[in-house]
Amino acid sequence: MRVRRDLLELDSRLRRQGELRVGAYARRAARRRLARAAAGVALILVALALYGILRPPGARNAQGFLVAARCAACGNDVLARSGFGQTPPLVCSACGAVAAHPLWVCRACGERFTTEALEDVVCPRCGGKRVGFEKP
């Protein structure tokens, strides 16, 4: 019994100190580490798959985002691509001219309009300040 108790005591010391592991214990510990690593990789792959499935199409890409705009050259309401930090005028998707300005909408009266100003925008119809960009 004395030998068994000494072995158990030695085993507990080895676990605490992180020293050399031998035999079946070492194989079991290595399998546990491999299983944890495989589970971590599987979780990352599942997260990437869910991100790819649940992300809305065309949400955001490196080329910029779509903006509802009205072209001054052709008069059409179009979707223009705006880069990050790019200021109007934008390229019109209908005629190709660099004359499209973002569409604003008044939250009070519903008027859709364009303006050169990007700050302190007011509605030309009612003079309201509750305005925002038109959704594309």
Residue pairs with C-beta under 8 A, 6 or more apart in sequence:
11 25
13 19
14 20
14 21
21 29
58 66
63 81
63 83
64 81
64 82
64 83
64 84
64 86
65 81
65 82
65 84
66 79
66 80
66 81
66 82
66 136
67 79
67 80
67 81
67 82
67 90
67 102
67 133
67 136
68 77
68 78
68 79
68 102
68 103
68 133
68 134
68 135
68 136
69 77
69 78
69 79
69 80
69 88
69 90
69 92
69 100
69 101
69 102
69 103
69 114
70 76
70 77
70 78
70 100
70 101
70 103
70 112
70 114
71 78
71 92
71 94
71 95
71 97
71 99
71 100
72 89
72 97
72 99
72 100
72 101
72 114
73 92
73 95
73 97
73 99
74 92
74 94
74 95
74 97
76 92
76 94
76 95
77 103
77 112
78 92
78 93
78 94
78 100
79 93
79 136
80 90
80 91
80 92
80 93
80 100
80 102
81 90
81 91
81 93
82 90
82 102
87 118
88 100
88 101
88 102
88 116
88 118
89 98
89 99
89 100
89 101
90 98
90 100
90 101
90 102
91 97
91 98
91 100
92 98
92 99
92 100
93 100
101 114
101 115
101 116
102 114
102 133
102 134
103 112
103 113
103 114
103 133
103 134
104 112
104 113
104 114
104 115
104 121
104 131
104 132
104 133
104 134
105 111
105 112
105 113
105 131
105 132
105 133
105 134
106 113
106 123
106 125
106 126
106 128
106 130
106 131
107 128
107 130
107 131
107 132
108 123
108 126
108 128
108 130
109 123
109 125
109 126
109 128
111 123
111 124
111 125
111 126
112 134
113 123
113 124
113 125
115 121
115 124
120 129
121 129
121 131
122 128
122 129
122 131
123 129
123 131
